[in-house]
Amino acid sequence: MKPVRVVVIDRNDITRKGVEGIVSDAGDPFQVTGTLRHLREVDPCLKQQAVEVLIVDDQTVHPNEVMQLAATCHQRYPDTGLIVLSQRRSEEYIQGVMRQGNASFILKNGDVQAQLLKALQLISGGYPFISPDAFKIMSSSSPPKLDSQDWDVLRLLELELPVKEIGQRLGISSKTVYRSRAKLKKQLGVGNNDSLVDAARKQGLLEHKE
């Protein structure tokens, strides 16, 4: 199995070692190949070695620096995924990170270890992850907001129903179904219709199917 090389960036020695421990406990294929204290060290690091995943705890970093890092990874190092661990409940900040390609965002509440392991699995395969609480912030405070109709559309999309039939079941037009689907894709950070339901399942918004 090809190794997934991980670099952890955090100024705080205690929390950095905690993240290292989570990655180490995950076992193969994840390997911590480096630790950094400052974001300015990331670019030289990526120029010297191949890294599949960066994990950043933003506790002592300005949000603009993190968003710039996400943009830099997206533009210069498209094969490197970014996972941001944060306590910042800013919709604008979360959106700023998530819109930059292969990036994930985890709010540090609840079971952070489980969420980080899930994010590692997804991001190493080129698939973004957003923790459920971060998703709720985006859904509740940012236009376009998701309403009950959008959730109804998502559940019927899970049944693999065509747009026309979804509209008939909900008593809405096909145009409205398309609009709800576009909002869902934006909130889940996916670019195509085929990935929508899978993204909702992987991010805990729909139940996994056996």
C-alpha positions as a Python dict, from the first residue, in 0.01 Angstrom:
ca = {
    (1, 'M'): (0, 0, 0),
    (2, 'K'): (136, 339, -99),
    (3, 'P'): (221, 549, 211),
    (4, 'V'): (27, 868, 280),
    (5, 'R'): (281, 1119, 410),
    (6, 'V'): (148, 1367, 665),
    (7, 'V'): (301, 1690, 796),
    (8, 'V'): (156, 1852, 1111),
    (9, 'I'): (177, 2230, 1161),
    (10, 'D'): (112, 2366, 1511),
    (11, 'R'): (306, 2603, 1738),
    (12, 'N'): (175, 2434, 2051),
    (13, 'D'): (390, 2132, 2138),
    (14, 'I'): (114, 1957, 2334),
    (15, 'T'): (-158, 1975, 2070),
    (16, 'R'): (92, 1900, 1792),
    (17, 'K'): (199, 1580, 1967),
    (18, 'G'): (-166, 1492, 2017),
    (19, 'V'): (-235, 1516, 1644),
    (20, 'E'): (81, 1317, 1572),
    (21, 'G'): (-48, 1048, 1806),
    (22, 'I'): (-385, 1027, 1630),
    (23, 'V'): (-218, 987, 1292),
    (24, 'S'): (27, 729, 1426),
    (25, 'D'): (-253, 530, 1587),
    (26, 'A'): (-434, 522, 1252),
    (27, 'G'): (-153, 301, 1120),
    (28, 'D'): (-87, 226, 756),
    (29, 'P'): (-86, 393, 514),
    (30, 'F'): (-56, 716, 719),
    (31, 'Q'): (290, 830, 825),
    (32, 'V'): (390, 1153, 999),
    (33, 'T'): (698, 1256, 802),
    (34, 'G'): (743, 1602, 951),
    (35, 'T'): (625, 1862, 1200),
    (36, 'L'): (640, 2240, 1162),
    (37, 'R'): (575, 2530, 1398),
    (38, 'H'): (502, 2806, 1145),
    (39, 'L'): (307, 2833, 820),
    (40, 'R'): (601, 3005, 653),
    (41, 'E'): (786, 2673, 676),
    (42, 'V'): (529, 2491, 463),
    (43, 'D'): (637, 2608, 117),
    (44, 'P'): (1006, 2515, 165),
    (45, 'C'): (895, 2181, 309),
    (46, 'L'): (674, 2097, 11),
    (47, 'K'): (952, 2192, -229),
    (48, 'Q'): (1184, 1944, -61),
    (49, 'Q'): (954, 1644, -16),
    (50, 'A'): (628, 1499, -142),
    (51, 'V'): (348, 1535, 113),
    (52, 'E'): (-3, 1401, 66),
    (53, 'V'): (-168, 1572, 365),
    (54, 'L'): (-103, 1884, 573),
    (55, 'I'): (-278, 1915, 910),
    (56, 'V'): (-295, 2267, 1052),
    (57, 'D'): (-419, 2368, 1395),
    (58, 'D'): (-510, 2736, 1354),
    (59, 'Q'): (-527, 2830, 1724),
    (60, 'T'): (-235, 3076, 1699),
    (61, 'V'): (-264, 3162, 1330),
    (62, 'H'): (-460, 3442, 1163),
    (63, 'P'): (-748, 3314, 948),
    (64, 'N'): (-616, 3501, 643),
    (65, 'E'): (-289, 3309, 669),
    (66, 'V'): (-475, 2979, 670),
    (67, 'M'): (-688, 3075, 370),
    (68, 'Q'): (-374, 3184, 188),
    (69, 'L'): (-215, 2848, 265),
    (70, 'A'): (-522, 2671, 128),
    (71, 'A'): (-499, 2878, -191),
    (72, 'T'): (-125, 2811, -224),
    (73, 'C'): (-173, 2436, -187),
    (74, 'H'): (-452, 2442, -442),
    (75, 'Q'): (-247, 2638, -695),
    (76, 'R'): (108, 2507, -644),
    (77, 'Y'): (63, 2168, -482),
    (78, 'P'): (-265, 2021, -610),
    (79, 'D'): (-170, 1671, -493),
    (80, 'T'): (-142, 1787, -131),
    (81, 'G'): (-459, 1792, 79),
    (82, 'L'): (-512, 2032, 369),
    (83, 'I'): (-699, 1961, 693),
    (84, 'V'): (-770, 2259, 919),
    (85, 'L'): (-846, 2202, 1288),
    (86, 'S'): (-1022, 2505, 1433),
    (87, 'Q'): (-1239, 2651, 1707),
    (88, 'R'): (-1341, 2946, 1487),
    (89, 'R'): (-1711, 2939, 1407),
    (90, 'S'): (-1694, 3187, 1120),
    (91, 'E'): (-1895, 3095, 810),
    (92, 'E'): (-1678, 3322, 594),
    (93, 'Y'): (-1361, 3156, 720),
    (94, 'I'): (-1493, 2802, 674),
    (95, 'Q'): (-1606, 2886, 322),
    (96, 'G'): (-1271, 3048, 249),
    (97, 'V'): (-1090, 2726, 335),
    (98, 'M'): (-1334, 2484, 173),
    (99, 'R'): (-1352, 2659, -163),
    (100, 'Q'): (-982, 2599, -225),
    (101, 'G'): (-995, 2258, -387),
    (102, 'N'): (-861, 1970, -179),
    (103, 'A'): (-921, 2120, 167),
    (104, 'S'): (-1110, 2000, 474),
    (105, 'F'): (-1235, 2175, 789),
    (106, 'I'): (-1295, 2030, 1136),
    (107, 'L'): (-1441, 2222, 1430),
    (108, 'K'): (-1266, 2104, 1745),
    (109, 'N'): (-1567, 1983, 1940),
    (110, 'G'): (-1719, 1641, 1974),
    (111, 'D'): (-1508, 1342, 1871),
    (112, 'V'): (-1220, 1521, 1701),
    (113, 'Q'): (-1018, 1202, 1670),
    (114, 'A'): (-1288, 1020, 1474),
    (115, 'Q'): (-1344, 1322, 1251),
    (116, 'L'): (-973, 1362, 1185),
    (117, 'L'): (-940, 997, 1089),
    (118, 'K'): (-1234, 1028, 851),
    (119, 'A'): (-1087, 1346, 703),
    (120, 'L'): (-750, 1173, 652),
    (121, 'Q'): (-913, 887, 466),
    (122, 'L'): (-1111, 1119, 242),
    (123, 'I'): (-857, 1393, 177),
    (124, 'S'): (-581, 1146, 92),
    (125, 'G'): (-808, 1025, -186),
    (126, 'G'): (-871, 1378, -310),
    (127, 'Y'): (-1210, 1410, -142),
    (128, 'P'): (-1292, 1705, 90),
    (129, 'F'): (-1439, 1666, 438),
    (130, 'I'): (-1627, 1911, 657),
    (131, 'S'): (-1728, 1822, 1011),
    (132, 'P'): (-2104, 1819, 1079),
    (133, 'D'): (-2091, 2122, 1311),
    (134, 'A'): (-1896, 2324, 1054),
    (135, 'F'): (-2149, 2224, 791),
    (136, 'K'): (-2433, 2345, 1013),
    (137, 'I'): (-2266, 2686, 1046),
    (138, 'M'): (-2238, 2715, 669),
    (139, 'S'): (-2597, 2603, 622),
    (140, 'S'): (-2746, 2830, 888),
    (141, 'S'): (-2558, 3152, 829),
    (142, 'S'): (-2460, 3171, 465),
    (143, 'P'): (-2664, 3229, 155),
    (144, 'P'): (-2781, 3013, -6),
    (145, 'K'): (-2941, 2863, 306),
    (146, 'L'): (-3060, 2504, 304),
    (147, 'D'): (-3425, 2465, 395),
    (148, 'S'): (-3652, 2165, 446),
    (149, 'Q'): (-3721, 2146, 74),
    (150, 'D'): (-3349, 2112, 1),
    (151, 'W'): (-3326, 1823, 248),
    (152, 'D'): (-3629, 1659, 86),
    (153, 'V'): (-3457, 1688, -252),
    (154, 'L'): (-3139, 1534, -108),
    (155, 'R'): (-3329, 1235, 34),
    (156, 'L'): (-3500, 1172, -300),
    (157, 'L'): (-3171, 1209, -487),
    (158, 'E'): (-3045, 934, -257),
    (159, 'L'): (-3317, 711, -407),
    (160, 'E'): (-3168, 785, -751),
    (161, 'L'): (-3491, 939, -874),
    (162, 'P'): (-3480, 1161, -1185),
    (163, 'V'): (-3532, 1534, -1145),
    (164, 'K'): (-3876, 1527, -1303),
    (165, 'E'): (-4004, 1260, -1061),
    (166, 'I'): (-3854, 1442, -760),
    (167, 'G'): (-4042, 1752, -864),
    (168, 'Q'): (-4367, 1558, -901),
    (169, 'R'): (-4331, 1396, -558),
    (170, 'L'): (-4259, 1727, -386),
    (171, 'G'): (-4503, 1930, -592),
    (172, 'I'): (-4234, 2164, -724),
    (173, 'S'): (-4094, 2240, -1068),
    (174, 'S'): (-3788, 2073, -1217),
    (175, 'K'): (-3619, 2414, -1212),
    (176, 'T'): (-3665, 2431, -835),
    (177, 'V'): (-3515, 2082, -798),
    (178, 'Y'): (-3212, 2190, -1002),
    (179, 'R'): (-3175, 2497, -779),
    (180, 'S'): (-3184, 2287, -460),
    (181, 'R'): (-2934, 2043, -604),
    (182, 'A'): (-2696, 2328, -689),
    (183, 'K'): (-2721, 2462, -332),
    (184, 'L'): (-2645, 2117, -191),
    (185, 'K'): (-2343, 2076, -417),
    (186, 'K'): (-2207, 2412, -305),
    (187, 'Q'): (-2251, 2337, 64),
    (188, 'L'): (-2094, 1991, 31),
    (189, 'G'): (-1806, 2117, -179),
    (190, 'V'): (-1860, 1884, -474),
    (191, 'G'): (-1849, 1974, -840),
    (192, 'N'): (-2065, 1709, -1000),
    (193, 'N'): (-2405, 1549, -946),
    (194, 'D'): (-2271, 1193, -918),
    (195, 'S'): (-2070, 1280, -604),
    (196, 'L'): (-2350, 1461, -420),
    (197, 'V'): (-2516, 1174, -234),
    (198, 'D'): (-2183, 1005, -165),
    (199, 'A'): (-2053, 1329, -13),
    (200, 'A'): (-2363, 1364, 206),
    (201, 'R'): (-2313, 1008, 335),
    (202, 'K'): (-1943, 1049, 400),
    (203, 'Q'): (-1999, 1375, 585),
    (204, 'G'): (-2266, 1223, 809),
    (205, 'L'): (-2571, 1392, 656),
    (206, 'L'): (-2721, 1071, 521),
    (207, 'E'): (-2696, 721, 659),
    (208, 'H'): (-2440, 491, 502),
    (209, 'K'): (-2585, 209, 295),
    (210, 'E'): (-2452, -143, 333),
}
